[in-house]
């Protein structure tokens, strides 16, 4: 007796639910992601095999490149207090709006006399090459020393923690500029600091 052939039907899978899940995950990651801020002084850091991440709080970063030095402090409340202290130190008054805009700046590299002009600029204008000339470190006008000192005081006042220092230097930067920074740190008895590097690729 011949067998009855069962007609074959093509398999159809409804992907609607999978698409919904994929879009939900994509939306979640986009909304929770933190955009990377553009750097006013991009540098090509030297490579290393160290995988220690820098802390996100109580940290100041000194960026060195093209003979310029930029300074940045983590935390908006610390930046506000830092600007207040520097305002008292150099007798330059900043408006509440200027203080708020300064608190949003990741780093800067200008003499304090020109800081108001940089604060008034948009982010794109501020980050253009050549706009910021670097913080003075001359023996007669060592403003970087004051920024570091007042940032340490501000961090202690706001977070009740000691501020840590990290140096982010270009791999091709000349040694005297970096040595100048180290001398400034040692004047304040800061003998421990971090060097920011990029992760070396596997061989």
C-alpha positions as CSV (number, residue, x, y, z in Angstrom):
1,X,0.0,0.0,0.0
2,X,1.6,3.3,-1.0
3,X,2.5,5.9,1.7
4,X,0.6,9.1,1.8
5,X,3.0,12.0,1.1
6,X,2.7,14.9,3.5
7,X,3.1,18.1,1.6
8,X,6.1,20.1,2.7
9,X,5.6,23.6,3.9
10,X,8.2,26.3,4.1
11,X,9.2,27.3,7.7
12,X,8.3,30.9,8.5
13,X,9.7,32.6,11.6
14,X,8.1,35.8,12.9
15,X,11.1,38.2,13.6
16,X,8.9,41.0,14.9
17,X,9.7,40.3,18.6
18,X,13.4,40.0,17.9
19,X,13.5,43.3,16.1
20,X,11.7,44.9,19.0
21,X,14.2,43.6,21.5
22,X,17.1,44.7,19.3
23,X,15.8,48.2,19.0
24,X,15.1,48.4,22.8
25,X,18.7,47.3,23.6
26,X,20.1,49.8,21.0
27,X,18.0,52.6,22.5
28,X,19.1,51.7,26.0
29,X,22.8,51.8,25.1
30,X,22.5,55.1,23.2
31,X,20.7,56.8,26.1
32,X,23.0,55.6,28.8
33,X,26.3,56.1,26.9
34,X,28.5,59.0,27.8
35,X,29.8,61.1,24.9
36,X,33.5,61.6,24.8
37,X,34.4,65.3,25.1
38,X,36.7,66.7,22.4
39,X,40.2,67.6,23.7
40,X,41.6,71.1,23.2
41,X,45.1,69.6,23.0
42,X,45.0,66.1,21.4
43,X,48.2,64.1,22.1
44,X,49.6,60.8,21.0
45,X,50.4,59.1,24.3
46,X,53.2,56.5,24.6
47,X,52.1,52.9,24.7
48,X,52.4,50.5,27.6
49,X,51.1,47.2,28.9
50,X,49.6,48.6,32.1
51,X,45.8,48.2,32.3
52,X,45.1,50.3,35.5
53,X,42.2,52.7,34.9
54,X,42.4,56.2,36.2
55,X,39.9,57.2,38.9
56,X,37.0,59.5,37.9
57,X,37.1,61.7,41.1
58,X,39.8,63.7,43.0
59,X,42.0,63.7,39.9
60,X,43.8,66.5,38.0
61,X,45.2,66.0,34.6
62,X,48.2,67.9,33.1
63,X,48.2,67.5,29.3
64,X,51.5,68.3,27.6
65,X,52.0,68.7,23.9
66,X,53.7,71.1,21.4
67,X,55.4,72.8,24.4
68,X,52.0,73.7,25.8
69,X,50.5,72.6,29.1
70,X,46.8,72.3,29.7
71,X,45.1,71.7,33.1
72,X,41.9,69.9,34.0
73,X,40.2,68.8,37.2
74,X,37.5,66.2,37.7
75,X,34.2,67.2,39.1
76,X,32.1,70.3,38.5
77,X,31.8,71.4,42.2
78,X,35.6,71.2,42.5
79,X,36.0,73.4,39.3
80,X,33.6,76.0,40.7
81,X,35.5,76.2,44.0
82,X,38.8,76.2,42.1
83,X,37.8,79.2,40.0
84,X,36.6,81.0,43.1
85,X,40.0,80.5,44.8
86,X,41.9,81.6,41.6
87,X,39.6,84.6,41.4
88,X,40.6,85.7,44.9
89,X,44.3,84.9,44.2
90,X,44.6,87.0,41.0
91,X,41.8,89.6,41.8
92,X,39.8,88.7,38.7
93,X,36.0,88.6,39.1
94,X,34.0,85.9,37.3
95,X,30.2,86.2,36.9
96,X,27.9,83.2,37.9
97,X,27.4,82.4,34.3
98,X,31.1,82.4,33.6
99,X,31.7,80.1,36.6
100,X,29.0,77.7,35.4
101,X,30.5,77.6,31.9
102,X,34.0,77.0,33.4
103,X,32.6,74.1,35.5
104,X,31.7,72.3,32.2
105,X,35.2,72.6,30.7
106,X,37.2,69.4,30.9
107,X,40.5,71.2,30.5
108,X,42.0,74.6,29.5
109,X,45.3,76.1,28.6
110,X,45.5,79.9,28.7
111,X,46.8,82.5,31.1
112,X,44.2,83.5,33.6
113,X,44.0,87.0,32.1
114,X,42.6,85.4,28.9
115,X,40.4,82.9,30.7
116,X,37.2,85.0,30.3
117,X,37.6,85.1,26.6
118,X,38.0,81.3,26.4
119,X,35.0,80.7,28.7
120,X,32.8,82.9,26.4
121,X,33.7,80.8,23.3
122,X,31.7,77.8,22.2
123,X,33.2,74.4,22.5
124,X,34.1,74.2,18.9
125,X,35.8,77.6,18.9
126,X,37.6,76.8,22.1
127,X,39.1,73.6,20.8
128,X,40.5,75.0,17.5
129,X,44.2,74.6,17.1
130,X,46.2,77.7,18.2
131,X,43.3,79.3,20.2
132,X,44.8,78.3,23.6
133,X,48.5,78.9,24.0
134,X,49.0,77.0,27.2
135,X,49.3,77.9,30.9
136,X,52.4,80.0,31.8
137,X,55.1,78.2,33.7
138,X,57.8,80.8,33.7
139,X,59.8,81.5,36.8
140,X,58.3,85.0,36.9
141,X,54.8,84.0,36.1
142,X,54.2,80.4,37.1
143,X,50.4,80.2,36.9
144,X,50.4,76.4,36.6
145,X,51.9,76.2,40.1
146,X,48.9,78.2,41.4
147,X,46.3,76.2,39.5
148,X,47.7,72.9,41.0
149,X,47.9,74.4,44.5
150,X,44.4,75.9,44.5
151,X,43.0,72.7,42.9
152,X,44.4,70.7,45.8
153,X,42.7,73.0,48.3
154,X,39.4,72.9,46.4
155,X,39.4,69.1,46.2
156,X,40.1,68.9,49.9
157,X,37.3,71.3,50.7
158,X,34.7,69.7,48.5
159,X,35.5,66.0,48.7
160,X,37.7,65.9,51.8
161,X,40.2,63.8,49.8
162,X,43.7,64.4,48.6
163,X,43.9,65.3,44.9
164,X,45.9,62.9,42.7
165,X,47.9,64.1,39.7
166,X,48.2,62.5,36.3
167,X,50.4,63.6,33.4
168,X,49.2,63.0,29.8
169,X,52.1,63.7,27.5
170,X,52.7,63.4,23.8
171,X,55.1,60.5,23.0
172,X,57.2,62.9,21.0
173,X,57.2,65.7,23.6
174,X,60.7,67.0,24.6
175,X,61.9,66.1,28.1
176,X,62.4,69.7,29.4
177,X,58.7,70.4,29.3
178,X,57.8,67.3,31.3
179,X,60.7,68.0,33.7
180,X,59.3,71.5,34.3
181,X,56.0,70.0,35.4
182,X,57.8,67.4,37.7
183,X,59.8,70.3,39.3
184,X,56.5,72.2,39.9
185,X,55.0,69.1,41.6
186,X,58.1,68.5,43.7
187,X,58.0,72.1,44.9
188,X,54.6,71.2,46.5
189,X,56.0,67.9,47.8
190,X,54.1,65.9,45.2
191,X,56.4,63.0,44.4
192,X,53.7,60.5,43.4
193,X,51.8,60.9,40.1
194,X,50.4,58.8,37.2
195,X,51.5,58.8,33.6
196,X,48.7,58.2,31.1
197,X,49.5,55.8,28.3
198,X,47.7,54.0,25.6
199,X,47.4,50.2,25.8
200,X,50.0,48.4,23.7
201,X,48.6,46.0,21.1
202,X,49.3,42.3,21.3
203,X,52.2,41.1,19.2
